[in-house]
Amino acid sequence: MGLFSLTKEIAIDLGTANTIIIHNGKIVIDEPSIVAIETRSGKLIAVGKEAQQMRGKEPAGIQTIRPLRKGVIADFNAAEMMIRGLVEKASSKSRWFSPSMRMVVGIPSGSTEVEIRAVRDSSEHAGGRDVYMIYEPMAAALGIGIDVVAPEGNMIVDIGGGTTEIAVISLGGIVSNKSIQIAGDDLTEDIREHMRRVHNVRVGERTAELIKMNVGSALTELENPPEDYIVHGPNLTTALPMEVPVSYQEISHSIEKSISKIEAAVLSALEQTPPELYADIVKNGIYLAGGGAMLRGLDKRLTDKIGIQFHVAEEPLLAVSKGTGVALNNVDRFSFLIR
């Protein structure tokens, strides 16, 4: 793309937890999906990392909003502001000249027509002239490097912030899919609830997220266990400060229910898979993508439970965004893009 091109092309992985923007094959934005808005005027104050730093610390006149919940737009106005704000951030980094954009946006495979329309409208209002959509499991498959148009079955499990997308892909289409609203945010909420119930300590969303990243585990026995994580917070009864060491075994027990639901969804998707494709999946294994794929021991647990080898994508957090970038470069070739 030349500097003075009349159309800039961007790929957007619009996630519940993070939004990634790709331009010219490079990631130019990788920031939390959150905005800070002035409550009285409705004016945008901050977007992405800056807004995330304000989360849970904002005074009366400022509100932080996560526009996406469970993979879909929950606040249309905030989503539009967020997309526009992040695109402007990316533009200033790349010194783009163009007034109009061609966008490819990743969406959950279980999206309804109304939800697809909401994403399209938000993208168009944020400056998109040509807006294409791609289902996230398909994008994840492209990002991992799978030949999606081959006559062969491949299964993708994309565990994001708001939804877990499970899809069987063959001949450039999704043969069977399952989208459940159990994902990273639910694991975080499980940890918050556990800290409140077991330790009588109140922790915020960001602290629970840090606990998950530092000592989150799908297994109670790990070969290379992480050290206990020290949590600081107020006692729910006395409001006095507390210091609580948390182990990975403890967190494994606290998120057990949610992990079991993801397991059940994978089994359900396999049940719906045609026999010929099932044989391909057993041979090729199942690919894990999304932030949830980074949970310690998850691939081993699923492999042991289901009896099919699970492979964690090389960069699971970036699989969908990379695939969205591939789709952007091949808009005319891929018939599975929704226009």
ZADOSE-541947 format. One record per residue (C-alpha): x, y, z; residue in one letter. Coordinates in pm, whole numbers, plus 50000, padded with zeros to 5 digits. Example, Ala and Ser with C-alpha at 12.3 -4.5 7.8 and 13.67 -1.06 7.14 Angstrom:
2
512304955050780A/513674989450714S/
***
This chain:
339
500005000050000M/501395034449908G/501475063250152L/498915083149951F/496585054349869S/492935064549865L/491845033650060T/493475019850369K/492894983350447E/492674971150805I/491794938350972A/490124939751313I/489854912051571D/487054927351776L/487314907652099G/485454909352430T/488754913752617A/491174927752353N/490934944052012T/493754938851761I/494134959151441I/496384948151154I/497574970850873H/500004960650596N/500474926750764G/501634942551090K/499844944851425I/499484982351483V/497044980351778I/496714953852050D/494774969552334E/491984961152584P/488424965052451S/487424993052685I/486575030052670V/486415057752930A/483595082752875I/482655115253045E/479205107753190T/477705142553149R/478725150252789S/479205114452662G/482615125352528K/485385099452482L/488215104852733I/490385074252673A/490405041552484V/492345008952517G/495265007652762K/494635042552904E/490985034052974A/491995000453125Q/494255018553376Q/491215038553490M/489055007253540R/487825004953898G/489485038153990K/487225063053813E/485585092753995P/481885101753966A/482185120653634G/483945092853441I/482615058753339Q/484625029853195T/482675006952961I/483504973652798R/481314976352484P/481384938952410L/479874912452634R/479924875452553K/481414882652211G/478644906352096V/478154943952110I/476324952652432A/476734990552402D/476465002552041F/477575038552109N/480605028152316A/481585001852055A/481545028051779E/483655051651994M/486085023552071M/486545012651707I/486925048851594R/489355056951878G/491545026351816L/491535032051438V/492625068251496E/495405055851727K/496555032051455A/496315059651191S/498515083251388S/501115055451427K/501125047251056S/500595082650921R/497755070850700W/496425095350451F/493225079350330S/489705090350427P/488025056850357S/488715021550478M/488214985750374R/487744964650687M/487594927550765V/486184921451113V/486164888651308G/482814878851465I/481644848751675P/480334819451471S/477094819551672G/476274855851584S/472674863651491T/471724886451199E/471014914451448V/474464910551608E/476184909951268I/474304941651172R/475454958651497A/479114951151418V/478674962751058R/476974995351162D/479625002751426S/482404996351174S/480755017950906E/480155046551150H/483825044151252A/484855050450889G/484605016750713G/483545019850349R/483724982750256D/483114960850562V/483544923050546Y/483004898250829M/484734865350899I/483734839851162Y/486374837751434E/487054799951414P/487644803651038M/489974833051105A/491764813051377A/492274784051131A/493774807850873L/495974823551143G/497264789551255I/498174781650892G/495564755050814I/494524750750449D/490834758550506V/489754751550147V/491204715950145A/488754686350145P/489864677050495E/488344681650839G/490024703951099N/488644713451438M/489344746751607I/488544755651969V/488904793352012D/488584803352380I/488234841052391G/487164865152662G/483394862252618G/482764831252408T/484304797552328T/483954790051956E/484234754051843I/484084746751471A/484814718951223V/486134733650898I/486344717250555S/486294729750193L/486304766250299G/483184763350515G/482104756050871I/480554721250867V/479484721251232S/479974746551507N/479164753251868K/479424786852039S/479094788052417I/479154818352644Q/481704803252882I/485214817052834A/487984837752992G/485664862753164D/483834834153337D/487114819853468L/487964854453605T/484554856853772E/484984821653919D/488264833154076I/486654864754221R/483854844254372E/486344818954514H/488414846354681M/485274861154833R/483844827954953R/487004810055072V/489304838255183H/486714865155264N/488714889955056V/487344913054789R/489284914354462V/488534934454148G/488384922653789E/492004932153713R/493364914354023T/491374882753939A/492794884653585E/496344886553729L/495644856353953I/494464837053643K/497584846653446M/500014838753729N/498554806953882V/495634797053656G/495604759753580S/493224733753436A/495034705853626L/495764700253995T/499124684053909E/501574702653684L/505114692953579E/506394728753614N/504124744353876P/504114782353920P/504924797954256E/502024808754477D/500684843254393Y/500274868354677I/496934886854667V/496384919354855H/492844931354927G/490374942555194P/488704918055433N/484984917555347L/483944918955713T/486454942555876T/487784961455566A/491294956255709L/494054948055456P/494764911255389M/497604892455225E/496584858655084V/498924833954906P/497054815454629V/498234782554474S/497574768854127Y/495784738254276Q/493314761154451E/492584780554131I/492234747653939S/489414737354178H/487754771754156S/487484771153772I/486644734053745E/482934739353659K/483634763253372S/486394741053227I/484024711153244S/481434730853042K/484044738052772I/484934700752768E/481254691452728A/480884716352440A/483874701152255V/482364666252297L/478984679052175S/480614694251863A/482414661251794L/479084642651818E/477684664551539Q/480724658651314T/480254636451004P/482264603551029P/484684611250742E/485634644650898L/485814628851245Y/488514605351112A/490494635350980D/490224652751318I/491524621951504V/494484621351261K/495204659151264N/494334666551625G/492344696451755I/493764731751761Y/493404754952060L/493454792652003A/492504824152195G/493714836352535G/492084806752713G/494384782852525A/497264796352738M/495744782253059L/498284758353209R/497554721553148G/494404727352941L/495714709352631D/496834679152840K/493534677653028R/491474678452706L/493764652952536T/493414628852830D/489654634052859K/488684632152490I/491424609252353G/492354632152061I/495614651952061Q/495124689252133F/497664713951992H/498044749252129V/498524774451843A/501944790951825E/500614825051928E/497104816652051P/496194852752137L/497004864151783L/495554834851583A/492234852051501V/493834885751421S/496474869751194K/493744850451013G/491674882150974T/494764897850814G/495084868350572V/491384872050481A/491904909350419L/494654901750167N/492414876149992N/488984892850003V/488214884049641D/489374847849682R/487554837149996F/483834831349940S/483204825150312F/483604862250395L/480264878750481I/479664911350303R/
***
